[in-house]
């Protein structure tokens, strides 16, 4: 028998996220959307609530949470300010490789940066010349140009990463590199790096279309010297660990999409109840009834896909690539459609920034692109199904 009831702890967690989103974020949404300065009060509050360290084990100061907890946080916060979800989600993404393949020594060294100090995390994978190439089934030779040359007991890294969430504001960075650019699959590695490591610097902050409260920029890596304590897992396992963390991350990103769609729908529904045309509220017009009902149906369908994907990854190992890829495609495409329809419900007002519904479309669009473009996710779906 399926059970969709949340535990008492999950209900409390969702309520906590709802209160944070509405009390702390809603009053400053327009200010955050300007994207002029990084608001450090937000990560401080996320740390205080225990959201940043959700997945870190309790013995290291974290919450020992599951991906089903993450999906609840994502939807509630994204319904108000999804850029904060990206800041939080990027931190989770950075902890995942350490959870999957890190040693006890690495846990003691890196987890306190987030769990005790309230630091953010970031992951450097995408490069100026290679994005989806690094997520293809077979790594393309030469695609990854961030190279870790081994000299004795040290690695010397050089390269550049782009479009990195939390670049420059994170305290810990997980960097994807190869020891041989022509043999990337066999020589892929992930390295955990602290912000103040010599050789690591940051490029300009990107001026983005949406999710403007989150920081996005380049990582510049020049003769950065690391030791084996920085390498997560054995040499040659970086790609496999990367795929596992992507599978785990796509569930929360899908929940972020559900939250954005829900926020847009709630604006449209309120407006439809108040706006009068033809002598009656527009929610009483048949065309509007059909539109709003379809939006609600699509949101609920996506939510159920997300819950299934997250439940599987919370209860089964290794992380399941199929359901998270499916939910990511469906939920993020749905969020864009619902945002467009919400703007249409408001008509001319929907095009104006005062109503914030146009922001939903700007925020939703990148979810079809990051954590694996939806085209790549569709390929993942067929790769898995073809194996059966």
URVENWO-V980391 format. One line per field, one symbol per residue. ss: DSSP state (a for helix, b for strand, c for the rest). burial: # if it has 16 or more other C-alpha atoms within 10 Angstrom, else .. A space follows every 10 residues. Layout:
ss = ???
burial = ???
This chain:
ss = cccccccaaa aaaaaaaaaa aaaaaaaaaa aaaaccccca aaaaaaaaac cccccccaaa ccccccaaaa aaaaaaaaaa aaaaaaaaaa aaaaaaaaaa accaaaaaaa aaaaaccccc bbbbccbccb caaaaccccc ccccccbbbb bccbbbbbbb bbbbbccccc cbbbbbbbcc cccaaaabbb bbbbcccccb bbbbbccccc cccccbbbbb bbbbbbcccc bbcccccaaa aaaaaaaaaa aaaaaaaaaa aaaaaaaaaa aaaacbbccb baaacaaaaa aaaaaaaaaa aaaaaaaaaa aaaaaccccc aaaaaaaaaa aaaaaaaaaa aaaaaaaaaa acaaacaaaa aaaaaaaacc cccaaaaaaa aaaaaaac
burial = .........# ..##..##.# ##..##..## .##.#..... .###.##..# #######..# ###.###### ########## ########## #########. ##...##..# #####..### #######..# #####...## .########. ....###### ########## ########## ########## #####...## ##..##...# ########## ##.###...# ###.#####. ########## ########## #########. ##........ .##....#.. ##..##.##. ###.###### ####....## ########## ########## ######..## ....###### #########. ####.###.# #.......
